[in-house]
């Protein structure tokens, strides 16, 4: 009997073809027109046919072939438990700076999965190192036109890259990028910058070589290495301080100006943390070329400011005193406080609370890695009234009201029953919340069910 990987249906969309076929959650899609399916990419291409034989296994183990005709562009209309049916491809590296290795013990399993899967790179923008990719992968990229991808370069010095990733195959980065280009794929790139390791002359070399790969290379983002208190790796990583961050900014700005003069695009971007560390303002909107790496946190602060500025404020008049506490990571707190101070509203009292990350270590300063326990502790230290609490939505798990430490939003609300708690994600959210609190409420739309962040388990072959 043939082996198949199962695409397990999590949800059937109302009015869809799948509903018409009477498919239900728990049904397993095994093959289409006798083609086994490794992932939703295979499924999508197989469903382009107009005549379909769908091999399904039901919850009771019974299998049946459902034959039907459809329009060429008609989709099945289901959401799967995972985007990949044959299992997420694991990372083969042991990087000096791997954040997954710095996760606190006993946190949920999905946070400890080290994916390095080019399919998730294409589908969701996950960064991959390509060290686990072979000729068949590049052939599939070419056949299915999987572009763009997102590549963690780190450096273009082959010996240094192999050292930093602790993987001999990492030295083949130039060859792997060549293979992507031959397959017709474009790609965004990233450098996790480590002080006195891949900065300075090494950074200049990497920028130079990636810039030379345009137009296949679409962008290059540089983010500073992050270190938590749970890091046990013996290699001595150094984090950036104000002086070293300023040097990086100065070096990168020379390239940015040069590239802007050449073709009108910046191409090269720094993570906001560099500007916060150096005490400098984030660049203007035009520096970000339409924010191609916003999901990577590049330009997040500028985008937040733009949203704020482009949003009409609410009435900004309160008949009675209103006390709001705003939770934020320590790095972006000055920006959040500056915006709050700009609101001229009768009876509005805003207290911006930068929360030190005791859970991961105070060197971790971004809002998205705050835990409920640290938020609760900071709020309980603050005296006085509070009618509302604004929390960063990025601190909640994708599609769920749960923090990284598995405390729910409901649990947080129980700690402060007299205050209404609302998530804030964009600058527009923030401005509306401060200026029209009575009517502000953020409906959190869940991510699609097959996002890997919330469905990171492996799927075993079905015999």
N, C-alpha and C positions, 0 to 999 in steps of 0.2 A: 504494500500500500504506500502511496506517495506521502512524503512529509510536507506539511504546510505550516506556515506561520499564520496566526490568527489575528485579524483585526477585530477586536472586541467592541461591539457597539455600546456606547455609553448613553447616547440620546438620539432619538429619532425626531427630526424636525417636522412640525405640523404641516400638513399639506404637501409633503415631499413624496418623491417617487418611492422612497423606502416605506413610508406609511402605507402607500397604495399596495405595496408588495407584502404588507403585514409583517415587516421586520420589527423586532422589539429589542430593547436594551438587553444585553447578555448574549444575543446572537453573535456568531463568529463568522466573518467573511474570510473564506479560505482561498478562493481562486475566482478569476473571471476569465471566461473562455479558455479554461484549462491552464491559465497562467497563474502560478503561485505568486503571492503578493508579499513583498518584504516591508512595504511602508505605504503611506498615503500617496507617495509619488507614483509608485507602480499602479495603485488603484486609480488615480486620476487619469493616467494615460490609457489604462485598460478600459475605463468607462467612456472613452471618446468614441468607441464603436457604437453603432446603432443597433446591432443585434447582440444581446448579452445572455450568456449562460452563467449564472451566479451560483457558486458552490457555497452553501451556508450550513453551519452546524448549530443546531439549537441547544438550549440549555440542558435538555434531556439527553444530549449526545447524538440525536438523530440528525443525519445529513440529508440534504435535498438540493437538487439543482433547480433554480428558478430561472426560467427562460422568459425573456420579454424584449420588446423593441422600445426604443427611446429616441429622442432627438439627440443629435451629436453633442450639443452643448448642455444637455440636461444632466444635472448632478444627482447622486444617490440621495443626498440629504440626510446624512447622519454625522454624528460626532463620535470619535473613537476614544478609548481609554488612553491610547498612546499613538503618536504619529508614526512610530516605527514598530512594525509587528515582529521583527526578528531580533529585537533587543537594541538598546542604545549602545553605540560603539564607545567603548571605554578609552580613557586616555592612557597612553603608553609612557608618558613622561613622569618625571619626579622633579618638577621645577623648584628652584630655590624659593620662588615667590608664590607657590600655589596657595590660593586662598582657601580652597576646600580643605587642605591639610591643616588650616588654622581654625577650623570651625570648632566650637565648643563640644566636648563629649556629650553623648546622650541626647543630642538634638535629633530631630526627625531625619529619617534615612535619606530622604530626597535631597537634603542639603549636602550630603557626603558623596553623592555620585559625581564622578569626574568624567563628564561626557567630552568626547572629542570627535563628534559625528558630523561629517560634511553635509548630511541631509538636514540636520537641525540648523546648520549654518544657513543653508538656502531657505529653509522654511521660516525660521524665527530670528535669524541674525546672530546666532551663537558663534563665538569666535573659535576657530579650530587651528591647530598647529600643523596639520597634514602629515605628522610623523607616522601615522598608522594607515596611510593611503597608498594604494598600489595601482598598477596599470588599469585594472578593471574599474576602479573607482573613477579614474579620469575618463575612461571610455563611456561610463554611464553619465557623467557630467556633460560630455559632449552630445550623447544621444538624446538626453532629455533636456538639454539647454538649461542646465542648473546654474543660473547666474542672476545676480551677483552672489558671491560667497564672502565670508568675513574671516580674515586670516590673522592670527596672532604671530607676528613676525619676531618681535623682541629685539633682534639685531640681525644684520646681514653678514656679520663675521661668522663663518661656518664653525670655526673652533669654539668661539665664545658661545654661540647659540647651543651647540651640543653640550657644552659645560653647564649653561644656565638651565637647560631642560633635562639634563642628565640622561640624554638619549643620543646615541651615536647618529641615528638617522636624522636628527635635527640639523645636522650640518648640511643637508641637501636642500636647504630652503630655496636657493636660487633655482635649482633644477625643478623643484616642486612648483614654484611660481611659473616657470617656463611651461610646465605640463598644463597648468591651468589655462595659460594663454593659448596654447596649442589646441586645447579643448574648446576654445571660444568663450571662456568664462572671464568676466570682469570680477574685481574683488576690492573690498575695503580692507584696510590693514590697521593693526594696532601694535603699539609698543607699551609694555609694562616697564616703566623706567625705574631702574635701581641705581641709587647714588653710588658713584665711583665704580660702576660695573659696566653698564651699557649706555652711559651718558657721555658727555664730552666728545672726544674724537670718534668714539664708536657711534654715538647718536648722529653725528654729522655724516658718517659713512652710510648709515642706514637710511637717513633722509635722502641722501644723494642717489642711492641705488633704487629706492622706491619711486622717487620722482621720475627717474629715467624710464620707469615702466609704465608711465602714462601712455595711452589712455586706458589700458587694461586696469591699472591701479587707479581706483576712483577717489580714494582719500586715505589719509594717514592720521590716526589719533595717538596721542601720547598721554598716558595716565600714570600717576605716581604709584609706586608699590605701596600696598597696605599691609600692615602687620598687626595681628591680634595677640593678646597675651597667651593664647593657646599654642602659639608656634613653638615647635620642638626641633625643627630642622637646625642642624649645627652650623650651617653656613651663615656668617654674620652679615645680614642685610642691614643697610643703613637707610633710614628714611630722610626725606628732604626737610630742610628747615627754611627759614625766610631767605637767607643769603643764597643757598644753593638753588632754591626755587626761582629766585630772581635771575640767576645765571641762565637757567633753562629757558625762561621767558625771553631773555635778551637774545639768546642764540636762535631760538625758533622764530622770533619776530623778523630777523634778518632774512630767513628763508621765506617767510610769509610775504614780505614786501617784494622780494624777488619774483615769487610765483605769481603774485597779483599783477605785476608789471608784464609778465610773460603772456598770460592768457586770461587775466581777469578773475581768477579763482584763487582762494587761499590754499586749498587742498590739504593743508597741514594744520591740525588743531591740538590744543592743549586741554587737558581736563581742568575743570574749574578749581580743583584743589591747589594747583600751582599758583593761581592768582590770589586765592585766599591766604595761602602761606606767605606769599610775598607782600601781602597788603596792597595789592593793585586791583583796579576795577577789571571786570571781565570785558572782553572786546565787544565792539558794537555788532549788531546783527549781520552786517555785510561780510564780516570775517568768517561766518559759518557756512556760506554757500548753500543756504536752504536747510541746514542742520541734518546732513546725511548720517551722522552717528549720534543722534539724540538718544536713542535707546541705550547707547553705551555711556550716557551721562555727559557727552560732549556738547557744551552749549546749553546745558540744562538751566543754569541760572539766567542767562540772557533770554532764553525762551520764556522763563517764568516772568521776568521783568516785562517782556513784550506783551504777554497775556494780561498782566496787570494794567499796563498802559492802554491797551486796546479795549478794555472792558469798561462799560459805563458803570459808575458806582451806583449803589442803591440810594435810598433817601438820606441815609446817614444822619437821621434824627431819631433820638430815642427819648421817649417821654420820661423814663426813669433810668437811673444809673444801670449800665450794663458792663459786667466784668467778664472779660474773656482771657483765658490763658492759651497761649500758642506754643505748642511743643515743636522743637526743631533740633537738628544736630548742631554741634558747636561750630562747624565750619561755615555754614550758611546763615547762622544766627544774626550777624550784623546786617545782612541784606534784608532779612525778614523784619528786623526791628526798625530799619530805616523806612520801609514801606508802611509799617503800622504807624510810625510817627507822622507820616505825611497825610494821614486821614484826619480831616477836620469834621468831627461828628459830635454833636451834643450828647453828653452823658456817656460817651463810650470810653471805657478804660481797658487798654490792651496791655497784657504782660507777656512779653516774649521770654520763653524759658528754654535756654540752651541746655540740653540734657547730656551730661557726661556719660559715656558708654562704659559703665562699670562691668557689664556683662562680657564684652569682647576685649575690653581694655580701652583706656581713654585716648590712645592714639587713633582709634577708629572714630571718626568724627562726622560721618555722613548720616543723614536722617533715615535713609532706607535700612540701616542696620541697628536701629534702636529697638530695644525690647520693651515689653509691657512692664516688666519688673522695674527697670530703670525709670520709665516714665512715671509709674506710680510713686516711686520713692521721691522723685523730684517734686511732683505735685504735692505730696504730703509734707514736704519741707516748707512749702509756701504758705504764709498766713493770709488771712483776709478772705473776702468773698470771691466766688466764681460762679457765674451763671452758665458758662459754656467753655468747652475745651476743644481746641482744634489740634488734630494730630496729622502727621504726614501719612498720606495714603500709601506711600511707597514702603512704609514699615509693615504693612499687612501683606500676607501671602496672596499671590495672584488669584483673584476670583473668590477669595474667602476672607472672612473677618477674623483672621488669626495672625498674631504676631510671631516673630521668629522663635520665641521661647514657648510657643504653643498656648499662650494665654489669649483668650478670645476677646473681641471687642465688647461682648456682653459682660465678661468678667471684669473688664476695666470699668464699664459703666456701673457695675455693682459697688465698686470702690468709691465712686463719687455720684451717689444717687441724686444729689441736688443739682448737678450740672448736666447739660446736654452735650454729648460728645459727637463731633462731626469730623470726618476725614477731609483733608484738603490735598489736592494734587497739583493743580495749575495756579498760575497767578490770577486767572479769572476766578477760580474757586475762592482764593484767599480774599480778593477784593470784595466779592459778593458777600462772603461770610462776615467781614468786618462792617460793611455798610448796609447790609440788609439781613441781619441775623434772624429776625422773626421768620423770614421766608426761606432762609438757606437750608438746603438739605441735599446731601450728595448721594445719589443713587449709584451704587457700585455695580457696574456691569461686569459679570464674570468673564474670565478669559475662555476662549474655546477649549473644549474639554481635552483636546489632545496636545495642549501646551506641555512641553516636557517638564517645566518647573513644577507642575502640580501632578504629573503622572510619570514618575521617573522609574517605574519598575520594569523589570525585564519580562519578556514574553517567551515562554518555552515553545519549541516546535510541537505541533499537534501531530500525533502519529496517524 
